[in-house]
């Protein structure tokens, strides 16, 4: 670790020590196999606050030699996260995996929204602009957040309910952060993350533009979408990150404002899922069988118990492509067995 000289430093001694530590550990564990280490997120653009995540991307040269090497790399990354003493989010990926279509957005993040920390800089060889592959990646990204904030259920059924309908902040404060003196305090990162991801997805769908940061999701949403949700997108970022530093406020006025933002967030999530449904239905009509298979798989994870989805999937169940037809039958089975949720409507209020 003493031999690690970072190509980019954050200026924060503790943060730089963690970065050096991760590089040193991986260099020792995978000698000659690591291509490069990158810093992403707010620490890469100088906008970090004390409770910001530390985001790193690690590239294994070429492809993994075997599954065992991949497992070791992933486990080591998880161990680094566990002992970092802060919220470290670290992904390890081979160059071959980064080149796959479902990692297109990740490649763009490295190309345009990262800093090289150590190793050989390969950003110049990565994708140079956003296209339909990026839009597809951006549209799928919020689903992972919706699943995560609800404890990784097997399925999401539209319309969604709150992560915790009985909580003061409806479950959007579940991720604890280190407050003053190191004591854990409820935080708002889940709220900021899901609102930002949805905003970025809708910007990508509307304009095809790459969104490289949380603040860009706000500014581009206001400039290019500018709908009834614009104030929520703006306020979630401005208050939760800027004013409260991702922590839940302690004053009554602040808590009342946060509760209202959380209440509105559910309606924004369900608004996105309606847009997402239209996007998925259009994808089912795509010319590429692989894309339609992926969409059918998605519809088994994000379930819309609605007649239009059932009809579109039923049509594919009669397709001459046997693999596609069987995939459609599996999706129909899920649609038939998942009960319709009462959920909440666009206002976030219970349906009758």
Secondary structure as UniProt FT lines:
FT   TURN            2..3
FT   HELIX           13..29
FT   TURN            31..33
FT   STRAND          34..40
FT   HELIX           42..45
FT   TURN            50..51
FT   STRAND          54..60
FT   HELIX           67..83
FT   STRAND          88..94
FT   HELIX           95..98
FT   HELIX           101..103
FT   HELIX           104..112
FT   STRAND          115..119
FT   HELIX           123..125
FT   HELIX           132..149
FT   TURN            150..151
FT   STRAND          156..158
FT   TURN            163..166
FT   TURN            168..173
FT   STRAND          176..178
FT   HELIX           180..182
FT   STRAND          184..187
FT   HELIX           189..207
FT   HELIX           214..224
FT   TURN            228..229
FT   HELIX           230..235
FT   HELIX           236..243
FT   TURN            244..246
FT   HELIX           252..284
FT   HELIX           289..301
FT   STRAND          302..304
FT   HELIX           307..317
FT   HELIX           322..337
FT   TURN            346..347
//
